[in-house]
């Protein structure tokens, strides 16, 4: 709680501002900058409505997701990024953040050399555990196929890492 106030009619009046408890932010600066290995960032391609969906998230959630995508562009992995089950290894990652009891997720792939594809961004509404809903898995699978087609058309064949 921070104590602040204002002057009203020549008198100092204090009031309290209560901020919601959030996970402490870690140092999200790119390790590429910290380690002095400055490289060109990989471009980001947004598939489907993923960019608009992400823009609809609360500010703090967008900030975390943005840092995660930026880390991926720099060849790093954000501390909150984890492999999405069912996609084989760590080529499809999801970032999860909570805000006021709601859970938000962004899914991206680092499967293709030199480019990051953001596949899906959504608010998890199901209260059945932490499992990703089947509908969202189907959306991610379809968009991953679209990303592969886009990559082959724009960046050439044999682009998997």
N, C-alpha and C positions, 0 to 999 in steps of 0.2 A: 504494500500500500504506500503510495506517495502522498505526502501532505503538501498541498498547494492551496493558494487562496487568491483573493482579489481585494482591491480597495473599493469599498462601497460607501459613499457619503463620508469620505475621509477616514473611515475605519477599516482596519485589516480584518477580513473574514476568512477563516480557514474552512476548507471542505476537503473531503477525501475522494480520491478516485480509486476505484477497485478495478484492477486489471485481471482478466481471466488467467488462470494458471496454465502456462504453456510449457511444452518441453523446451529446455534451454537450447538455443540455437548453437550449433557447433560452428567452428571456423570453416565456412564453406568456400573460402577462396581456392581457386584452382591450384592443385599441386604442381601443375605445369609452370605456373608463375612462381610458386614458392621454390621450386627446384631449379629454376632458371632454364628450363627446356621449352622455350617459347616455340610453339608450332601453330600452324594455321588450323583454325577450328573447322571441324567437319560441318557441312551444311545440314540443316534440319528440313525434312519433308514431312508435312502434316497430311495424314491420310484421312479422308472423309471429313467428319465434323469435329475431329479431335481438337483443333485449335479453338473453335468457338466454344466447345464444351469446357475446355480448360479455362477460357476467359470468364466463364460463368461461376467458377469456384471463388470462395472467399479469398481476400487479398493474401493472407498469411499462407494459405494452402498453395495458391499460385506461386508465391515466392519460393516455397520449398520445391515444388515441381520444376520451376524454372532453373533453380540451382542444380537439380538433378540432371536436367537435359543439358545444361551448360557443361557440367562435369563430363557427360558422355561425349559431347562435342570435342572436349579436350583429351579424350582417350582415358578418362578416369571413371571411377564408379562412386556414386554418391553413397554415403553411409546408410541411407534409408532405402536404397535400391536392392531388390532381391529378385532371384529368378522366378519367373512365372511357371508354375508346375504344368507339365504336359506339353512343353514346347522344346524339350531336349536341351539341357545344359543352361548356360547363362547368356544365350543370344537374344532372348526376349525377357526384358526386365520390367518390373512394376515398382512404382514408388507409391507408398501409402502414407497418408497424413490424416489426422483427426482434427476436427474443429467443432466445438460445441456438441459433442456426442455423435456427429456425423462422420462417416469415413469416406474419403475421396481417394481415387486411384488414377494414376496415369501409367500407360503401358507403352513402351518403346522398344525398338530392336536395334541392336548393334551388329546384326548378322552380316550386313553388307559393308564391304571395305569403303571407307571414305565418306559415308553418309549415315545419318541417324534418321530413322523413320519413327514418328510418333503415331502409334496405331489407334489408341483409344484413350479417352479420359472420361471418367464417370464417377457418380456418387453411388456407393454401395448402399442399397436400401434394404436388402434382405437381412433379417436378424438371425439367420441360421448359421452361426459360427463365422469363421473367417474365409470360408471358401468363396471363390469368385463365381458369381451366378452363371448358369449355363448360357443364357442369352448373351452375356458379355463375352464369354469364351468364343462363341460362334462369330460375333462381330470381330474379335481380334483375329481369329483364323482367316476370315474373309479379307480383312485389311492387310494381313501379312502376305497373302497371295497377291493382292493388288500392289503392295510394296515391291515384291519380287519382280512382278511384271514391269513396274516403273523402273526399277534398277536395271533390268536387262535392256530395256528400251533406251535408257538415258546414259548408262554407265558401262555397258558392255556385258558380255557373258562371263561366267566363271567368277563372279564377284563375291562369292562367299569366303569368309575368312577361314 
